[in-house]
Amino acid sequence: MQSISEKISNEQNVKTTNITVSVVIPHYNSVETLDRLLKSIGIHDDVQTIVIDDNSTKSLDSLKKIEEKYYDSVEFYKNNTGTQSAGACRNIGLEKAKGKWILFADADDFFTVNWYGIASGYFNSEYDAIYFSPTSVSEDLKTVGIRHLGQQRSITEYLENPSQENYMKCARIHCIWGKLFRRDVIEKNKCRCSETMYANDMLMSKQLFFFCKNKRFTDEVIYCVTKTDGSLTTIQSDQAFADRMGEFIKSYKFLENHYEKKDFEHIRMSGGKLLYDAYQKGMSVKKILVAAVELKKKRVRIIAKEYMSPVLFFKTYLRIKTEYKIDGNKRV
């Protein structure tokens, strides 16, 4: 039997023509959900599905079976960069991509039943990016999650009132999954994920928002995010926080340097949520204060000016508190 590397080099296993969209999927130790995701994508002649394994250590026999099961419809690669990171995996996927459009997905999420019918309606459009409204569920698929609420809220507010202020608020969307991006825009502007362990798509999400000038926002849903215990978004450690804060600062500075002051102010980007999330995930007050001092040194706002309004601050506090309560424990 051929090894996986031999399979990868087999030209018959790699589509080279008529590719419209390339789905890029980093994977690590989540074989069952990867299978679910691949089933949700389905087989389409113009879809290139790329999975990049980040050197998984568990269920390797099952992973091999998945590779064999989808041998004819999915390209499997391995992260041999020496850097373990979903960001590094996504960057490998971008190098292998051939589609006009790029669609990022995470191995523990999945697409809705009619995703292709919705997405294909934009394949021949002149847009640079399509921002779909996401949804989310708990890992057992029994309850609605909250991970989609921030993005959903930004998109809904813009659709209801397409003002410049509401448009700029969409720049806060910090994930790249579940959206269509033109590959030529990505390549022209050399956009790539960071190769940190955590928050590796945060900066790229800001870059793509800026460089994709012609955007479409829609309340159509093609992608479902899940909350998985032990996933990168749920982990809190010194390294996790350091990565998140470092990527947040780079993202903040990118937006501050690329937008006019008035537009940047509309984004209302501040470090307060970062610190609050860390507190909710168990970080000590001492470490949070140290982080706050570091943000100040970097000239990163901790509380946006708009939130200085007692009324707005209280409304935001109640909303965040409610979301934590809905989630049953901690927001992710």
N, C-alpha and C positions, 0 to 999 in steps of 0.2 A: 504493500500500500504506500502511496506517496505521502511524504511528510507535508506538514502545512506549508513550509517554505517552498517546497516543490510545487504545491498546488498554486501558491501565490504567483510563482513565476510562469505558470502555464497560461499562455496568452488566451487560450480558449475560455478561461475563467474570468476574463476581464473584458467588460463591454468597452468598445471604443467608438461607437457611432450612435447617433440619434439619442444622446443623453441630454435631457432637459434639466433635471434636478439631481444633485448629488446629496444624499443624506449621510452626514458624518456623525459617527457614534463612538465615543470613547467607552471602553468597558474595563471593569475590574471586579472580579469576584461576585458577579451577579448573573449567573447563567440562566436561572429561571426567568428573571425579568427581562433579560436580553431576548430570550425566546419569545416572550410575550410581545416585546417591542417589534421584533422582526415580523411576527405574524400580523401585527397591526399595520405595518407598512405594506405588506402584500408584494405581489410581483407585477411590475408594470414595465413595459418595454423601454420607456424613456426615463426610468428612475435607476440611478446607480446607488446602491447601498454599500457603505463602507464602514466596517467595524475595525477599530484599532484596540487591541488588547494591551492593557498597561501592566503586563507581566503578572497576570493573576497567579495566586498561590493556592486557591481552593477549587475543588470540583473540576480538576483539569480533564478528567475523562469525560465528564459531561460537556465541557467546553468543546472538546474534540468532536463529540457527537453533534453539537450544534453546528460546527463548521462543516461537517459532512452533510448534515441535513439541508443546509442552505448553500451548498457548494455551487450550484448553478445560478444562484440569484444574488449572492452577497460576496463581496470581496473582504477577506480577512487579512489583517496585517498585525504586526507586533511592534510595540514601542521599543526600538533598539537604540534610542538616543542616550541612554544612561541616566536620564532624568525621569523619575516617576511623577507623572502629572497628567491629568485629563487635558490640560492645555497643550502639552507636548503631543498627545494623541490626536487632538483636533488639528494641530498644525500638520501632522503627517497626513491626515485625511484630506486637508486642503491641497497638499502636494499631489495626491492621487486623484482628486476630483476632476471631472470632465464636463460637468453640467453647466448650463447657463446660469442656473440658480444653485445656491447652497442652502441646505436646511439642516441645522444642527439638532441633535436629539441626545438625551442621556439614556443610558442603558436601563435605568429603573423606571422610566416613564413610558408612555405609549401614545399612539395617534388615535384619533376618533375614527369611527367606522367610515365616515364619508370624507375623510381628510383629503384624499386624492381628488375627488370631484370638486371640492372647494379650491384647493391649491392650484389645480390645473387650469382653473378659470383665469389665473393671473400669469400663466407661463408665457403668453404672447404679449403681455402688457409692457408699457414703457417705464414702469416704476423701477426704482433702484432697490426698494425694500417693501415688503408687506408685513405689517405688524398685526398678527391675529390676536384676538382676545383669548387667553388660555383658561383652563379650568384645572382643578386639582382634587385629589382624593387621598384618603389614608391608604396605607399599603394593602390593607385587607379589602379595599375597594368598597367598603360599607358606608363610609361617611365622607361628606364633602370636606376638603381641606381648606387651608388658608393661604398656601404658598402663591396662589395666583392673584390674590386680592389687590396687591399693589399695582401690578401691571394692568389688571382689568379696570381698576379705578381710573388710572391715568388715561387709558384708551377711551373709556366711556365718557369721561369729562370732556375730552377733546371732540368726540363725535357729537355730543350734545351742544357744545359751544366751541367751535373751531377757532378760537382766538389764538393770538401769538403766545399769550401766557400759558394757555393750556397745551399748546404745541410743545413749548419748552419743558413743561413738566414731564412730558413723555421721555425726555432725556434721562430721567431717573431710572428708567427700566434698565436693570443691571444684568440680565441674562440674555444669552444669544439663542437659546433653544426655541423651537416652535415658530420661527420666522423665516421668511424667504429673503435672501440677500443675493444680489447679482454678484456672480463670481468676478466679473471684470472690475467691479468697484473695489472688491476686496484686494485683488491683485495689484491694481493700479496704485492703491494707497498703502500697499504692503501691510495690510492689517493681519495680525496674528495674535493668538492667545498668549498670555503670560505663561511661563512654565513653572509657576508656583503650585504647591499642592492644593491650596484653597483659593477661591475667588479668582480663578485664572481667566475667566471670561469677562470680568467686570470692565476692565479698560477697553477691551475690544468692543464691548457693547456701546461704549461712549464714542469710540472712533467710528463705528458703523453708523450711529445715529447722525454724526456730523457729516461724514462723507457721502452718505446716501441722501442726496438732496431731494429726490422725488419719491416721497413715501406715501404709502396707502395704509391707513388705519381702519380696521374693520372689527365688528363685533362677532364675526364668524369664528368658530372654534374648531381647530384641527389637532390640538395637542393637549394632553393631560399630564400634569405633574403629580408625582406621588411623594409622600413623606415616608422615608425608610429609615428606621432606627439604625444608627451607625453609618449613615451616608455622610458625605463630606459636609453637607449643609447643616447637619445636626451636631457635628463634633465641635467641642470647645477645648482648646489646649493653648498653651503659650504660642506654639508654632502657627496654629490656626488663626489666632487673633493677630499675630504679627503679619501673616500673609494678607488677611482681610484689611487690616489698617494700611499696610503698604500699598495695596492695590487701590484702596479707596482714595488715598492721597494722590496717587498718580492719575486716577480718574478725575478727581476734583480739579487738579491743575490743568489737565487736558481741556476740560470744558471751560475753565476760567480763561485759558490762553487762546481759545479758538472762537469764543463768542463775545459779542459786545457786552458791556457791563450790564445793561438793562436786561438782555436776554438771559445772561447767566443768573441774575437775581431771580428771574422767574422760575428757574429750576428748583430753587429752595434746597440746594444740596448742602448738607451739614453733617458733622460727625456725631451728633447727638444720638441718632438711631443706632449707629455702630456701637457706641458705648452702652446704650440701654440694652441692646441685644446681648452684649457680652455679660452684662450684669444678670440678665435673665437666665443665661446659660451657666451661671455660677462663678464668674470671675470676681475676684476680691475687689473691694472698694479702693484699696491702695493701688492696685494695678490699673484700675480704671482712671484714677486721678493722675497717675504717671502718664497714661495714654493721652489724657486731656491736655496735659502740659505739652506733650510732643506735638499734638495737633495745633496748639497755639503757636509753637515755635515755627511750624511749617506754614503758618498763616492760613490755616484751614478753619473755617467757621464751625463752631460746635452747635450753635443754634441759629437757624436762619432768621433774618430780620423780621420776616412776616410772623414768626412764631413768638415774637416779643409781645404780640397782642395777647392779653390774658384770655380773651374769648376763643381765639383760634388755637392757642396753646391747649386750653382745656378740652376743646373739641377733639383735637388730635390725640391728646392723652386718653380720652375715653374710647376713641376708636381703636387705638393700639391695645389698650387694656382688654377691650372686648374681643379682639382677635386672639390674644393670648388665651383668654378664657374659652373661646370656641375650640381652640386647638387642643384643649384638655390639659395642657401643661406648659409647653414653651413654644414660642414661635420659631420657625426654622427659615 
